[in-house]
Amino acid sequence: MSIRTTTRAGLGARLRSATGLLGGFAATSAAHLGAIVSGASVLQNATKPALMPLLAAHSVVAARTAERRAPRLLAPALLLSAGGDVLLQLKDDTAFLAGMGSFAAAHVCYVTMFVKRGALTDRRRALVVAAAYATAWAALVGQLWPDLGDLRVPVAGYSLLLASTAVTSAGLGWRTGLGGALFLLSDTLIATQLAKWRELPGHQFWIMATYVLAQYLLADGTLRHQADEERTEPLGA
């Protein structure tokens, strides 16, 4: 067998693996959302921890299929999010704070990754986006503050990191920008639960639907941005 044939076979295997992992992520997401609608708590608890690991594995394999490495902080951001997902399922105050900490670490990974990839290069645009999100953050925290009790400081600090992800994600394109905005929306819905505000119909469904789509868009948008950068990089650079 020639080297070229072997290379093509390896590429085909990686492509099938990447496609299978993405299909697994989509199927697990659909099963999880369906379990929320039907009230199947066992299925909810079984599927939620698998979501982000599947997406992380897909991102790594998809990058390798294109003969590149996935951005170093992408998989850690997704796996830290998985840790947060698991901890939040425990329904315990200590576990909740630990889960929030795990998600906070994920946002640090996202913000660092986006900034390193040039998210703040267009300073004027970045300032406009930052001002918009800062206004929204201040208004939201101001409304929630009286009803958060002992969670006021943790929620305010975490939401700053969350808003930072939204701001910096916008610098890499519309996919990551929309992902950051949806992540902010998902966690805002969680915050209104904590404050015991009136819930939307299907509140938990919308929390998870926006969260799953947000994470997919952040991962996919980052990989696409990386590919675009490499295509436009001058030869010999």
N, C-alpha and C positions, 0 to 999 in steps of 0.2 A: 504494500500500500504506500502511495507517495505521501510526501510531507503535506502537499496541498490537500489531498483527500482527507488525511488525518485532521488537518486544521478545520476543514469544512465540517467534518463529523463532530468535532468538539464544539464548533460554533453552533451547529444544529442542536446539539444536546443542551447547551446553555440557553439557547432561545426557547426550546421546549420547557426547560426548567423555569425560566423567567415567566413564560406564559402560564404555566401551571400554578406558580405561586401567586400570580396576580388573580387568576381564576379562583384560587383558594381563598384569597383575601375577599374577593367580591362575594363568593358564596357564603363565607363565614359572616360577612357584614349583613347580607340579606337574611341569613338565619337569625342573627342577633336581633335585627330590627323586627323581624317577624315574631320573635319570641317576646319582645316588648309589647307588641300589639296584642298578642294572644294571652299574655300573662304567664308564659311558661318560664318561671324563674330559674329552674334547673338549667334549661338551655341557654338562658341569658348568662348565667354564671359560668357555663362551660365555654361559650363562644367568645366572651369579651376578652379574656387574657390572651387569646390566639390572634387577635386582630393585628396589633402592631408588630409582633414578631414576623408574621407572614408578610406584611408590607416592607419591613426592614430587609428580610431575606430576598424579596423580589427586587428591591432597589439595588442590593449588592450584586445579584446575579445579572440584572439588566445592564448594569454598568460594565460588568465583565464581558457580556455578550458584545458590547460595543468596543471591547478591548481597551477599557479604561477602568480606573478605580472610582467607586462611589465617593463623594465627598466624605472625609473622615468623620465628621460630626453628625452625619445624617442618621446612620444606624443607631448611634448612642441616643440621639434625640427620640427616636421611635421606641427604643427599648426602655428608656426611662419613662416614657409615656405608658408603656405596658406595665411597668412597675406601679405607676400611679393608678392605672385601671384596676389592678389586683387589690391594692390597698384600699381603694374607695369602696370595694365590694364588701369589706369587712364590717361596715356599719358601726364603727367605733370611733370615738373622738380622737384618740391618739393615732389610730390608723388613718383617719381623715387628714390630720395635719401632716403625717408622714407622706401620704399620697400627694398632698399639695406640694410638699417639698420635692418629691420625685418629679412632678410636672414642672416645678420651678427650675430644676436642673435641666430638664428637657428644653425649656425656653432659653436658658443660657446657651445651650448647644446651638439652638436655632439662630439666635441673635449673633453669636460669634461666627457661625458659618456664613450667614448672609452678609455680614460686614466684611469678612475676609474675601467674599466673592464680589465685592464692589457695590453693595446695596446703597452706600452713602456717597457714591461718586458724584452723582448729580445733587449737589448740596441744596440748591434752591427747591428742587422737587421734594427732597427728603424733609426739608423744613416745613413745607406746606402740608405734607402727609402727617408729620409729627404734630404739628399744631392742631390738625383736625382730630387726630386720635387723643391728644392731650385734653382737648375740650370735651370730647365724649367721655374720657376716663373721669375727669373731674366732676362732670354732671352725674354720671352713674354712681360713683362712690359717694357723692354728696347725698344722693337719694337713698342709697342703701345703708349708709352709715348708722342712722338711728336704730335700725332693725337687726344689725349683725351681732350685737352683744360682744362676747369675748373674741369673736372672730374678726373684729374690725381691722386690727393691725395686720394679721396674716393675709386677709383677703385684699386689703389695700396694697400690701407689698407684692403679693403674687400678681395682682391685676396690672401692676406697673410692668412686670416682666412680660406678661401676656400682651400688653399694648406695645411693648418694644418689639416683640416678634411680629406683630401686625405691621408696625412701621417699617422695619427692615425688610420684611418679606416683600413689601410693595416695590422695593428697589430691584428685584430680579425678574419682574414681569407680571403679567396679569394672573397667571396660574398661582404662583406663590402668594401674590397680593390678595387674591380671593381666598386662598387657604388661610392666611393669617386673619382675615376679617371673619371668616366662618368659625375659626377657633375662638376668637373673641366673643362671637355671638353664643357659641355653645357654652362657654364658661360663664357668660352673663346669665344665661338661663339657670345654671346651677346656683349662681349667687342669689338670684331671686327666690330660689327654693330655700336657701339658707336663711334669707331674711323673712321667710314665711309670707311672701307676697302671693297673690292669687295666681294660680298656675294656668297655663294655656291648655286647651284640649290636646291630649297626647304629648304632654310636656316632656316626659322622659324620652319618647321617640325622637322629638326634635333635638334634644340635647345630643343624642348619639348619632343621629343622621348628619347633623352639621359637623360633629366631631370627626366622624369617619371620613366624610368628604374633605374636610379641612386637612387632615393628615395626608390623604392621598394627593391632594393638590400641592401641598408643600413638598412632598417627596418627588412627585412627577415633575413639578416645575423646576426644582433644583437640578434634577438630572438633565432636563431639556436645556436649562441655562448653561450647564457645564458643556453639553454637546455643542451648543451654538458658539460658545467661547472657543472651543477647540477647532471648529470649522473656520472661524474668522481669524485665528491666530496666524501671524505671518510665518511662512516656511523658514525654518532655521532659528525661530525665536526660542 
